[in-house]
Amino acid sequence: MNQTLAIVFSIVISLVAFLLAGWLYLWVKKQDSSNLKIKSISDLIKSGANTFLRKEYSILAKFALGAAVLILLFLPKPIWNQPDFNTILSNNVAMTFAYIFGTVFSGLAGKIGIFVATIANKKTAEAATRGIGPSFLNGFRGGAVMGMAVVGSSLLGVALFFWMTNNPTMLLGFSFGASSLALFAKAGGGIFTKTADISADLVGKIELGIPEDDPRNPAVIADNVGDNVGDVAGMGADLFDSHVASLAAAIVMAASIDASMGSRNVEMVFVFAALGLLASIFGVIFAKMGKKENPTRALNLSTYLTTAIYAVLTFLATLIFKYEWRLFIVTVLGLFVGVIIGITTDYFTNDEKKPVRNVAKASESGPALTIISGTSYGFLSVLPAMIGIAVSAFAAYMIASPLGGNYGLFGIAIAAVGMLSIVGMIISNDAYGPIVDNARGLAEMGGLGEDVIRITDQLDSAGNTVKAVTKGFAISAAGLTVISLLAAFVSEVNDAAIELSLPLITGFDILNPAVFFGMLIGAAVPAVFSSLLMLGVTKNAEKMVAEIHRQFEEIPGLKEGVEGVMPESDKCIVIATEGALHELLYAGGFAIIITILVGLIGGVYAIGGYLAGNIVSGVLLALFMSNSGGLWDNGKKYIESGHHGGKGSEAHKAAVVGDTVGDPFKDTAGPSINTQITVVSLVSSLFAIIFLLYSIF
């Protein structure tokens, strides 16, 4: 197989994924949804989600347009430094189009997710009246539509763009487009969803003691809208970005090695990525759940099956096409380390394991111990994942480096591709979470009864665990990806240095003051970025809590639940929307602007240190916040299932406080950090020549 055939193979597998997504969508759509009350509530959720997305994308379109103009003028080189018009066309103009295509594809990933999830939620709720098996299948297949469509479009976009340009640097522009939109989409969606969720909990569950999804609560519809714009649209754009970034980094490294030896490594990247999507297709088709089976186990089994299929397929491809066996070993290593990280995340967030149950027990003594114990386990959960990333990066380098040249760094890039190879299944599992969460709310608001609520609670608990696992997977893969993006940055700088007759970069010495300067600032950025997001949630939640109080005080019969009296849910949706769109620009803009300032002040060595500090600090904080948030959420659900006094007990009230603290951890800041890491890495690579030419020191 040659490079062209490998690209064609990737395109064909992408189209197969689209066909499966279409079939799954039609299957979900034809499932029963005859309950008019549930349909009405689901339509409100759909309308709110689409309104937010439309406003968000209109703002982001303006940002993307401004960024595209700057790219045209400055990247990959300032336009006035280009020798002729044809060079401008093949470099600056091509980079601008790559960026625009990246933003469009990333935006479509979110839109597809919203479109399907807001149909699947009502189908899943009504399927629960027939049992846990049918309800699970509706939720999973609804999520799988997004999994297949997102990964199909990311692989298709990379394959088509590389085929058209045959320039790996252009893929960095495509990836930057995907990453920049994902950064704002994840941040905005995360602020929206947690504003509504926290406000609904603070007034409804803590102050008034009413159920989680009580239709009297004005913030409940906004909360369900938030599940879609944060956990579906935002996470879809986020994982689209992670997949594209891992492929872009690997192809940049592969092309650099292939410059003197054909195209074997680029070909292998495309073949292995396509086989990952094919393995996910098989995993989705075979996924099911027995009548008495645990939904968490069913989801995990699907992931393990997909992993095994991928290992077999890549083994056969290596054998048939005679790829380097060391690179196959590195790919499988990345994949299995990802699975192990997922298993350790499951241990710390699953309500069948000790950490969650210990936090639930600690809640009997009040919210202070809930917070302390949850924070402690959250920090503890970081160690296995950080060791996993460190071991996989180190082992990948050592295994691949005997091949010579830059193969050691390419090995790390391939390990990241391996870790994200089954991202189609990962997204399917992740999108399942907000779908069943919405279904739980619809079951309660639609009055489907306690048995149905119990089933959807069970599915929702599994969704929380699996969401924590998939976030751990994505964060870990981002850690590996940006190490290879750091190598891509060095490659871009050295290409420019050769052209300008400047010394080459061979590494980043921590004793170099410029490197240390960048490292300290880079380590602080994820903390400040997280702070800006969570302060945005706090400010918006204060406004929404005041609005909920107003409605309960001023609307006659609302608090008492008088028949026909409905809350003004649209006012809460407006507060969440306007606040999220206002706050997301601060956090996202801060991350990009400070990266450029560090490069312009300290130059390429400062950026090397900056990226190193950002990676280590960012991965640690992201893992801590995602895991501790998931742990607190499932601790609350464990108590609600009848343990330690059950609903309404002192332990339950304390657990709700823990869950409220954990909400912006796991759904706003935590999963946004890995996108932030990728964005600043891509900005650094794209501006490499600028930093080399124009830095102050």
N, C-alpha and C positions, 0 to 999 in steps of 0.2 A: 504494500500500500504506500502511495506517495502522499505528499502534503495536500495536493488538490483533492484526492480521493478521501483523505481523512476529514477535510472540511466538508465535502459533500455528504459523507457519512454522518457528521454532526448535524447538518441541516436536515437530513432525512429523519434522524431520531427525534429532533426537535419537532418536526411536523407530526410524527407518531404521537408525541406527548400532547400536542394540540388536539389531535383526534380523540385521544383518551379523555382529555379535559372536556371536550364537547359531549362525548357519550355520558360521562359522569354528571355533567350539568343537566342533560335531558333526563337522566335517571332520577336525580334529586327533584327536578321540577315536576315530574309526573306523580310524585308521592302525594298522599292524601293531605289536604289542608282545608278542611271544610268548616272549621270553627271560625265564625265571622269575627268574634271578639279578638281572637289571636291574630287574625289577618289584619284587623284594623290597627292593633298595637304594632305589629311587625311593619306595617306601612309607614307608621309614624317614625319608627327607628330608621327605616330605609331613607325616608325623606330627609331626616335630620343629618344622617351620615353623608348623603349626597350634597346637601347644602354646605356642610363644612368643607367637604372635599373640593367643591366648586370654588369656594372663597379662598381656600388654601392654595389651590393650583393657580388661581388668578394672580395671587401675590408672588408665588414662586416663579411664575412665568416672567414677571417683571425682573425678578432677581436673575433668572437664567439669561434673559436678554442682555442685561447689563454685564453679566459675567462673560457672555459670548463676545461682546464688543471688546472687552479687555483681552480675552484670549486671542482674538483676531489681531490686536495691536501688538501683543507681547510674546505670544507662545507659538512654537517652542523657542523662537528668538524674536526680539523686537523687529517690527516690520521694516524699520529703516536700516537694519543690519543685513537684510536679505539682498542677494546680488541682483535678482531680476524678478519679473512678474510671475514667471512659471514656478519659481521656487516659492514665492508667496502662496501661490495656488496649492502646491503640493504639501506645504507645511502649515502656515497659519490658517488658511481657509479650510484645509482638511481637518485640522485640529478643532476648529470652531464647529464644523459639522459633526465631528465625532462627539463633542461635548453636548450639542443639541440633541443628537440621537440618544445619547445616554440618559438625558433628562426625560425625554419622551417615553423611552422604554420603561424606565423606573416608575414614571407616573402611571403608565398603563398597568404595571404590576399591582399597584394599589387599587386602581379602579376596578380591575377584574375581581380582586379579592372582595371588595365591598359589594359588587354586583351579585356574586354568588352567596356570600355569607348572609346577606339580608333576605335571601330566599330559603337557604338551608336552615336558618334558626327556627322558623315556624314549622317546617317539616319535621325537624328533630323533636320539637316540643310535642307535637301531636303523635309522632311515632312512639313516644314514651308511654302513651296509653295502651300500646300493644306489647310493651315489654322493653327491657334494656337493650336487647340485641338489635332490633330494628332502629331504635333511637341512636345507638352508637353508629350504625352503618350510615345513617343519614348525616350525622355530624362529621364522620370521617371522610365520606365521599364528597361532602361539600367542601371540606378543607383541601381534599386531594385535587379538586378542580384548580384551586389556586396553586398548589404545589407543582402540578404539571405545566400550567400556563406560565408561571413565573420562571421556572428553570428552563422550559422550552424557549421562552423569549430571550433569556440571558445568554444561553448557548447559541441561539440563532443570531442574536445581535453581534456577538463576538466573532462568530464564524463568517458572517456576511461582511462585516467591516474589515476584517483581516484579509478576506478574499479580494475585496475591492481595492484596498490600499497596499497590501503586502508590507505594511509599515507597523511594527509592534509599538512604536512610540504613540501612534494614533490611538491605540487601545487604552493608553493611560488617559487620554482625553475622554474617550467613551466611558471609562470607569469613573473619572472625575464627575462627569455629568450624572451618572447613576448615584454616586456617593453624595454629591452636594444636595440633590433633591431628597435622597433618603435621609440625610441628616436633618433637614428641616421637616420632612414628613413625619419622621419618628419622634422628633422633639415636639412638634405641634400636636400630633395625635396623642402622645403621652401626656402632655399638659391637659388636653381636653378630657381624656378618659379619667384621669385621677382627680381632676377638679370635681367632676360629677360624682365619682365613686365616693370620695372622701366626704363631700357635702351630704350626700344621701345617707351615709352611715352615721355621721356626726349628729344629724338632726333626727333621722328616723330610728336607727337602732340604739344609739346611746342615750339621746334625750327622751324620746317618746316610747322606746321599747316596742316599735312596730316591726313587722317582718322586713327582710332585706329588700324584697322587690314589691313592697306594698304599693298598689296603684294610687293611693292617696298622696304619696310623696312626689312632689313636683320634679325632683332630680332623678327619679328612676329611669324615665325615658332617655334623659341625657346620659345617664350611666350606661345604658345599653347601646346608645349611639357611640359612646366613647370606646366600648369594646371593639367596635368595628373600625373606627378611624385610627385607634392606637394599635391594637393587637392584630388587626387584619391589614389595613392599608399601610400603616407604618412599618410593621414587621415584614410585610411582603416586599416593600421597597428596600428595607434593611438587608434581608437575605439575598435579594436580587443583587444588591450592591456588593455583598460579601463574595458571592459566586463570581461575579464579573471581575472583581479586584483580584481574586486568587488566580483566575485564568489569565488576566492581563499580566500580572507579575511573572507567572510561569512562562508565558509566551515571550515576554521581553528577555528573560534570562535564556530561554531556549534559543531564540533567534541570535542572541549574542554568541552562544556556543556554536550554533550551526553556520555562522558566517564563513567558517573555514572548512566545513564538513557536510554540506548538503542541508537537508531539512528534517532529519530523523527525529530530533527532539520536539520540534514544533508539531510534527505529525503525531507523536506519541501523546502530547498534551491534549490534542483534539480527540484522539481515539479514546483515551482514558476518561475524559469528561463526558463524551457521548455514551460510553458504557455505564457510567454512573447514573445518567438519566435513564438508560434502558433498565438497569437494575431497580431503580425507583418505580418504573412503570410496572415491572413484575410484582414488586412489593405492594403497590397500591391495589393491583388486580386481586391478589391473594389475601388481602387483609379482611378479616372478619372476626366476630366474637360469638362464642357459644352462649347459651342461655344463662349459665351460672358462672361464666368466666369474669374475671376482674378486668375492667376496661383499661387500667394502666398496663396490665400484663399483655393484653391484646395489642396495644399500641407499641409496647417495647418489642414484642415478638416480631411485629412487622418491620421494625428497624433492624433487628438482628438478622431476619431473613434477607432483607435488602443488602445488608453488609456482606453476608455469605455469598450471595449471587454476584455482587460486584467483585469480590476477591477471586471467584472462579473465572469470571469473564476476563478480568485483566490478566490472570495467569495464562489463559488460552491465547489472548492477544499477544502477550509477550513471547509465548512459544511460537506462534504462527508467524508473526512479523519480525521476530528476532530482535526485539528491543533489549536494552541493557537490563539484565536481571537485577542489578543493584537498584535501578530506578523503580522497578516493580516492587521490590522489598520496601523501599522508602514510601511508596504510595500506600501500600497495605498497612505499613506502620502508622502513617498519619490517620488512616481510617480507623484502625483499632484503638489508637490512643483517643480519638474522638469518642468512640463508643465507651471506653473506660471512663472518660471524663463525664459522659452522660450517666453512667451507672453510679459514680460517686455523687453526682448532683441528685440523682434519684434517692440515694440514701439519706441525704440531708433534707429533702423536701417531701418525701412520701409519708403520708399519715400512718402507714403500717410499720414505719421504722422508728427507732428510739429518739432521734433528735426532735421530731415533731411532737411525739407523745410526751417527752420531757418538758418541752416548752408549754404544752397544754396543761401539764400538771403544775408547773410553776405559776401558771395563771391563777390558780386557786389562791395565791398569796398577793394578788394584785398586779396592775399593769407594769409597775417598775420591774418586777422580776420577769415578766413577759418580755420586756424590751431587753433587759440585760442578757437573759438566756438566749434569746433569738439572735442578738448581736454576736454573742460568743460563738454560737454554732455557725453563724454566717462567716465569721472570720476563719473558723476552723475549716470550713468547706473549701476555702480558697487554696489551701496547701496541696491537696491531691491534683487539682486542675493545673496549678502553676508548675508542679513537678512534671505533670504529663506534657505540658507545652515545652518545658525546658528539655526533658528527655527526648521528646520527638525531634526538636530542632537540633539538638546535639548529635543524636544518633543518625538523623538524616544527613547531616553534614559529614560525619565520619564514614558512613556507608558509601556515600556518593563521591567523596573527594578523591579516592584512588583512581577515578576515571580521568582525573587531570583537569587543568584549567579552572573554570568557574563551576565545575560540577557540584562542588560542596554546597554552594549557595543555591544552585539549581535544585539540589536534593531537598532543601528546606521548602522551596516553592512547590515542588511536586508533592511533598508531604501535606502542604496546605490544600492542594487540589484533591488529594486523597481524602483528607478530613471532610471536605465539602462535597465529595463526589456524590453522596446520597442525599444532597440537599433537597431533592424533590420530595423524598419521604419526610425529611425534617420539617419542611414547610407544611406538608399535609398534616402532620401531627400538631404543628404549632397553630395552624388556622382552625383545627378542630376545637381548640380551647375556647376562643371567644364565641364560636358558634354554639357550643353546649352551654356556655355561660348565659348567652342571650336566651337560649331555649329554657333554661331554668327560670329566668325572669318572666318569660312569656307564660310558662306553666302556672306560676303564682298569680300573675296579673289576670290570666284567663280563667282562673278558678278550676283548674283541671284536677285538683285534689291532692291530698298528702302523698298517696302512693306514687303519683307521677312526679311530684316535687322531689321525693326521696330518690327516684331513679335519676332524675336530672342532676341532683346534688352529687350522686355517685359519679356520674359522667363528668361533672364540673371539677370534682376533686382530682380525677385522673387528668383532666385538662390542665389544672394548675401544676401538677407534677411534671407532666410532659412538656409544658411550656418552659418550666425551669430547666429541664434537660436540654431542650432545643436552644434555649438562650445560652447555656453553658457551652454547647457545641459551637454555636455561632461566634461567641466571644473568643473561645479557644482558637478557632480557625482564623479569626481576625488577627490574633496574636502571631500566628505563624505567617499569615499573609503579609503583614506589615514588615516582618523581618525580611521577607523576600522583596517587598517594596523598597526597603532600605537599601538592599543590594541593587535594585533597579535605579534608585537615586544615585548611588555611587557610579553605576554604569553610565547614566546620563551625564553626570558631572565630568567623568573622565573622557567621554566622547567630545564634550565641549572643550576640555582642557587640551586635548591633542590638537584640535582645530586652532586653538588660540596660542599654542606653544607654551602652555602653563604646566607646572608640576602635577603629576597624577596623585589621586587619593588612594592610599593603600589600607587605611583603617582610621579609627577614631580613638586617639589616646585620651583617657580620662584625665590625665595630668595637664593636657592642653587647656589653658584657661577658656578658650572659645568653646571647646567641647563641654567643659564643666558648666559654663554659663548657660548653654543651651539645655543641658540635661536637667538642671534645677528648674528652669522655667517649664520645660516639657513635662516634668513630673507634677507640677502644680496645675497644669491646664485641665486635666480630667476632673479634679476636685472643684475648680471654679466653674467649669462647664456644668457639672452636676448640681452645684449650688444654684446657678442661675435658673436651671430647669425646675428645681424643687421650690425655689422662692416664687417662681411663676405659678406653680400649683397652689402654694399657700395664699398668694394674693387673690387668685381667682376663686379659691374655695371660700375665702372670707366674704366675698361679694355674693356667692351663690347661697351660702348659709343664711345671710341676711334676707335674700329673696325668698327662700323656703319659709323662714319665720314669718315674713310678711304675708305670704299666701295662706298659711295656717291660721293667722290672726284675722285676716281681712275677708277670706272667702267663706261665707256661712256654710256650715255643714261639712266642710272638707275634712277637718280633723276627726269628726264623728263618723265619717264614711257614709253620709247620706246618699241614697241611690240617685244617680244622675249628676251628682256634683263631681266635676273633674278639675284637677289642678291645671295651671297654666304652664305646661311643660316647655312650651316654645321659648318662654322667657329664660329658663335655665339653659337651654341649648344656645341661645344668643350670647349669654354671659360666658359660657365655656368656649364658644367659637371665637368671639372677639378677643378674649383674654389669651387664648392659645396662640392665635395668629400674631398678636402683639408681642408676646414673650419669646416665641420661637426665634425671632430675628436676632434678639440679643445674644442668645446662647450660640447659635450657629455662626453668626457674624463674628463673635469673639474668637472662636476656635480658628477661623480662617485668617482673620486680620493679625492675630498675635503670631501665627506661623510666619506670615510674610514679614512682619517686623523683625522677628528673630533672625531670619535669613538676610534681611537688608542691613542689620546691625552687625551680626557676627559672622556672616558668610556661610559657606558650605560646611565648615567644621562645626559651627554652632548648631546648624540644622541636624547634623549627624547625632550630636549629643541630645538635642531636643527630641528627636524621634525615639531614641533609646529610652529617655526618661518617660516620654508619653506612653510608649508601649507598656513598660513595666507597671507604672502607676495606673494606667487606664485599664489594663486587663485585670489587675488585682481589685480595683474598685468595682468594676463591672460585675465580676464574679461574686464579690461579697454582697452587693446590693440585690442582684437577681436572686441569689440563693436565700438570703435572709428574708426577703420579701415573700418568696414562695413558701418558706417555712412558716412564717407567721400566718399566712392565708390558710394553709392546710391545718395548722394548729387550731384556728378558729372553727374550721369545718369539722374537725375531729370532735371538738366539744359539742358542736351543734348536732352531731349524730347521736348524742345521748351520754357522752362521757363527762366526768367531772362536774356533774350537775346539769348538763345540757343547756338548751336555750334559756336565756333569762337569768342564769346563775351569775354569781360574782366572777367565777372563772371565765364565763362567756363574755361578760362586759370587759374584762381585762384583755381577753384575746381579740376582741373587736378593736381595742386601742392599738394592740400590736399590729393587726392587719391594716389599720388606717396608716400607721407609720410606714409599714412595708409597701403599701400601694405605690407611692412615687418612687420607692427604691427599685421595685421589680418591673414596673411598667412605664416609667418615665426616664429616670436617669440611667439605671443599669444597662438596659439594652441600647440606649442611645450612644453610650461611650464607645462601643466597638465601631460604630459608624464614624464617630469623631476621630478615632485613631486612623481609620482608613482615609478619611478626607484630608487630614493634615499630612499624611504620608504622600498622597497623590499631589497635593499642592506643592510639597517639597520637590517631588520629581519633576513636575511640570515647570516650576520656576527655577530649576537647577542652574540654567545658564544665566538667568537674571542675577541670582545670588552670587554666582562666580564673577560676574562682570561689575556689579554695582554695590557690593556690600561696603559698609563704612570701614570696618577693620579687616 
